[in-house]
Amino acid sequence: MDESLIAKRLEVLRVEHRDLDSAIGALIGAGSLDQLQLARFKKRKLRLRDEIALLEDQLVPDIIA
């Protein structure tokens, strides 16, 4: 992937990550006891964070000191 595609993908993932954060906050704030849905959101958020980190690593060149 070239840098522009990686940057676009990163932006999409970051938006989804923020949206999930808001959804998790809304579930908790509403006093919802839907623990399964909450766990799924949190798991998805962690996967997104890992994918974001992987793509960010691709954008930063490896520098061997």
N, C-alpha and C positions, 0 to 999 in steps of 0.2 A: 504494500500500500504506500502511496506517496503521502507526503506531509499534509497536503490539503484534505485528502480523504480522511486521514487520521484525525485531523483537527475537527472536521465536520462530525465524525462519529463521536468524538469526545464531547462535543457540545450537546448532541442528542442524549448521550448517556448521562451527562451532568444534569440536564433538564429532568430526565426520568428519575434520577436519584433525588433531586429536590422535591419532585412531585410525590415520590414515595414517602419522603420525610414528612411532608405535609399530611399525607393520608394517614400515616402512623400517628401523628400528633392528633389528628381529628378523631381517630378511633379511641385513643386513650382519653382525650378530652370529653368525648361523648359518654364515657363510662361503659363503652361496649365491652362485653365479656366474650367477644368472638376471638378467642385465643388462637384458633387455627388460622384465621385470616391475618391476624397480627403477626404470627410466626412466619407466614408466607411472605408478607410484605418485608419483614426484616431480613429474611433469607435472600430475597430478590435484591434488596438494597446492598447486602454484602457482596453478592455476585457482581453487581454493577460497580461497586467500589474496586473490586479486584480487576475487572476489565478496564476500568479507567486507569488504574495504576499501570497495567500492562501496556496500554496505548501511550501513556505519558512516557514510559521508559523507551518506547520506540522513537519518540520525538527527540529525546535527549541523547546526544552521541556519547558513546562510551569513551571515557578518558582514562587512560592508564597512566598513573603517575610514576 
